[in-house]
Structure formats: C-alpha cells, structure tokens
Amino acid sequence: MKGIAPLMIAIVTAQELRENPGDVVVRGRSCTEWIDDCIAEIERDFCKRDIGALMEVVSPDGGIIDHIDGRTLNPGHAIECAWFIMHEGRHRDDRRLIHLGCAILDCMWQRGWDQEHGGVLYFVDVFGKPVQEYWHDMKFWWPHDEALIATLLAYDLTEDARYLEMHEQCRRW
C-alpha cells in the first residue's frame, strides 16, 4: 500500500522552499513540479469522489484496500491536505485547485464531524464499519486546528458563508 502522508509533506515542503529560496530544482524537478505531481497523485489515487472520501492509504494502483487499515480514514489529516491544496490554488490563482481543496474539506467534514456531540473524530471507516483503534472517537486538538485553518481559508477563497459557519461551529466546540 501507499500513503497520502509523504505526498502532503512533499507539497508543504515544496511550498515553503518555493516561498523562500525560490522555485529551486530538487532532484531534477522544480518545487512547482513536485507540487503538481503530488497533487495529481492525490487526486488520481486517493480522492474518491464517488464515495466522498480522501483515503489515507490505497493500493499501489489507487484502489481501496478492504481491510481495517485500508478502510480507515483520518478526517483531520484529510482536512489538512485540503488546505495545502487550497493554499496552492491561492498561490496560482487556480480555481480548479481551490475547488479540489474545498471538495476534500466538504466530504471529510461530512465524514469526520461528530453530529451528535460535535468535534472532529480521529478515525472513521470509509464504509461505516467498526474502527480498530480504541481512540477513534476521541477529539484531539490538532484535527480541530486543521479544520479551523481549512474552513477559514475556504471562506476567504470562496466567500461561501457555510465555510464561515463551519469555522464557527469548530471554534465554539
């Protein structure tokens, strides 16, 4: 299997490098090219629009692995990915990237926000099956920070009031 985490870290690292020393070439590709490749792989292999999910891990060809590890989603991590992509969309003034980031935020908010008690769940199963980790329904601080950043950025980029409402919902929680 392959995970989304290295792609996300590559995006944000390349963004920081591009912001500081410039769009330097690393291992034969510019920072922007690294970002393009990572976003393309995320969109192609990890983003499952048909079921409204951003997978944490997939098979090498991008398929869903029907196993506890393969079905486990981390909404906070996916929401973090969403704002990395939205940030890139802002940098380039690219509405398609902004829309992609917002689509990831939307579907993972829907999956991850605890409708009964509020807060972002740590893990959920993509098919609604039980989750192995006993802390799956705990509400750690960092997913909420990611949600606060992502919802505010989405509002800033789209002026869609529902993102401001989501932001306030998370902030109040």
C-alpha positions as CSV (number, residue, x, y, z in Angstrom):
1,M,0.0,0.0,0.0
2,K,1.0,3.6,-0.3
3,G,0.0,6.5,2.0
4,I,-1.0,10.1,1.4
5,A,1.3,11.5,4.2
6,P,4.5,11.6,2.1
7,L,2.7,13.5,-0.7
8,M,1.2,16.0,1.7
9,I,4.6,16.6,3.3
10,A,6.2,17.0,-0.1
11,I,3.6,19.6,-1.1
12,V,4.0,21.8,2.0
13,T,7.8,21.4,2.0
14,A,8.0,22.4,-1.7
15,Q,5.7,25.4,-1.0
16,E,8.0,26.6,1.8
17,L,11.1,26.1,-0.4
18,R,9.5,28.0,-3.2
19,E,8.5,30.8,-0.8
20,N,12.0,31.2,0.5
21,P,14.9,30.3,-1.8
22,G,12.5,30.3,-4.8
23,D,11.3,27.7,-7.3
24,V,14.5,25.7,-7.0
25,V,15.2,22.4,-8.7
26,V,15.5,19.4,-6.4
27,R,16.3,16.0,-7.9
28,G,15.6,17.2,-11.4
29,R,12.2,18.9,-10.7
30,S,11.3,22.4,-9.6
31,C,9.3,22.9,-6.4
32,T,6.2,23.7,-8.5
33,E,6.7,20.4,-10.5
34,W,6.9,18.4,-7.2
35,I,3.7,20.1,-6.1
36,D,2.0,19.3,-9.4
37,D,3.0,15.7,-9.3
38,C,1.9,15.2,-5.7
39,I,-1.5,16.9,-6.2
40,A,-2.0,14.8,-9.3
41,E,-1.3,11.6,-7.5
42,I,-3.6,12.6,-4.6
43,E,-6.4,13.5,-7.0
44,R,-5.9,10.4,-9.1
45,D,-5.4,7.7,-6.4
46,F,-6.6,9.0,-3.0
47,C,-9.5,11.2,-3.8
48,K,-12.6,9.0,-4.1
49,R,-15.3,11.5,-5.3
50,D,-17.8,8.7,-6.0
51,I,-18.0,7.8,-2.3
52,G,-17.0,11.2,-0.9
53,A,-13.7,10.3,0.8
54,L,-10.0,11.1,0.8
55,M,-8.2,7.8,1.6
56,E,-5.3,7.7,4.0
57,V,-3.8,4.6,2.2
58,V,-4.6,2.9,-1.0
59,S,-3.2,0.0,-3.1
60,P,-0.3,0.9,-5.4
61,D,-2.8,1.4,-8.3
62,G,-5.0,3.6,-6.2
63,G,-7.6,1.0,-5.2
64,I,-9.3,0.8,-1.9
65,I,-7.9,-2.0,0.3
66,D,-10.9,-3.7,2.0
67,H,-9.1,-4.3,5.3
68,I,-9.2,-2.3,8.6
69,D,-6.0,-0.4,7.7
70,G,-7.1,0.3,4.1
71,R,-10.6,1.5,5.1
72,T,-9.5,3.8,8.0
73,L,-9.9,7.5,7.3
74,N,-8.3,10.3,9.3
75,P,-10.6,13.3,8.8
76,G,-8.2,15.8,10.3
77,H,-5.4,14.6,8.1
78,A,-7.5,14.9,5.0
79,I,-8.7,18.3,6.0
80,E,-5.0,19.3,6.4
81,C,-4.4,18.1,2.9
82,A,-7.4,20.1,1.7
83,W,-5.9,23.4,3.0
84,F,-2.4,22.6,1.5
85,I,-4.2,22.2,-1.9
86,M,-6.3,25.4,-1.4
87,H,-3.1,27.3,-0.4
88,E,-1.6,26.2,-3.7
89,G,-4.7,27.3,-5.5
90,R,-4.4,30.7,-3.9
91,H,-0.7,31.0,-4.8
92,R,-1.5,30.2,-8.5
93,D,-4.9,31.9,-8.6
94,D,-6.2,28.4,-9.8
95,R,-9.9,28.0,-9.2
96,R,-9.6,24.2,-10.0
97,L,-7.2,23.6,-7.1
98,I,-9.3,25.7,-4.8
99,H,-12.4,23.7,-5.8
100,L,-10.5,20.4,-5.3
101,G,-9.4,21.5,-1.8
102,C,-12.9,22.6,-0.9
103,A,-14.3,19.3,-2.2
104,I,-12.0,17.4,0.1
105,L,-12.8,19.7,3.0
106,D,-16.6,19.2,2.4
107,C,-16.6,15.4,2.1
108,M,-14.2,14.9,5.1
109,W,-16.1,17.4,7.3
110,Q,-19.2,15.4,6.5
111,R,-17.5,12.1,7.5
112,G,-15.5,13.5,10.4
113,W,-17.7,16.0,12.2
114,D,-19.4,14.2,15.1
115,Q,-23.1,15.1,14.5
116,E,-24.2,14.1,18.0
117,H,-21.5,15.6,20.3
118,G,-19.6,17.9,18.0
119,G,-15.9,17.9,17.3
120,V,-13.8,16.1,14.6
121,L,-13.5,12.4,15.1
122,Y,-10.0,11.0,14.9
123,F,-10.7,7.9,12.7
124,V,-13.7,6.7,10.8
125,D,-14.2,3.7,8.5
126,V,-14.9,4.6,4.8
127,F,-17.7,2.0,4.7
128,G,-19.1,2.8,8.2
129,K,-17.7,-0.4,9.7
130,P,-16.0,-0.6,13.2
131,V,-12.6,1.1,13.6
132,Q,-9.8,-0.8,15.2
133,E,-8.2,2.0,17.2
134,Y,-9.9,2.5,20.6
135,W,-9.2,6.2,20.4
136,H,-11.1,6.6,17.1
137,D,-13.8,8.8,18.6
138,M,-11.6,11.0,20.7
139,K,-11.4,14.6,19.8
140,F,-7.7,15.6,19.7
141,W,-6.6,19.2,19.4
142,W,-4.8,19.1,16.1
143,P,-7.7,18.0,13.8
144,H,-9.6,21.0,15.1
145,D,-6.7,23.3,14.3
146,E,-6.6,21.9,10.8
147,A,-10.4,22.4,10.5
148,L,-10.1,26.0,11.8
149,I,-7.4,26.8,9.2
150,A,-9.1,25.0,6.3
151,T,-12.6,26.4,6.9
152,L,-11.3,30.0,7.2
153,L,-9.1,29.6,4.1
154,A,-12.1,28.1,2.2
155,Y,-14.2,31.1,3.3
156,D,-11.5,33.6,2.3
157,L,-11.1,32.0,-1.1
158,T,-14.8,31.4,-1.9
159,E,-16.8,33.8,0.3
160,D,-19.2,30.9,0.8
161,A,-20.9,31.6,4.1
162,R,-21.2,27.9,5.0
163,Y,-17.4,27.7,5.5
164,L,-17.6,30.6,8.0
165,E,-20.4,28.7,9.7
166,M,-18.2,25.5,9.8
167,H,-15.4,27.6,11.2
168,E,-17.6,29.0,14.0
169,Q,-19.0,25.6,14.7
170,C,-15.5,24.2,15.2
171,R,-14.3,27.2,17.2
172,R,-17.3,27.1,19.5
173,W,-16.7,23.4,20.1
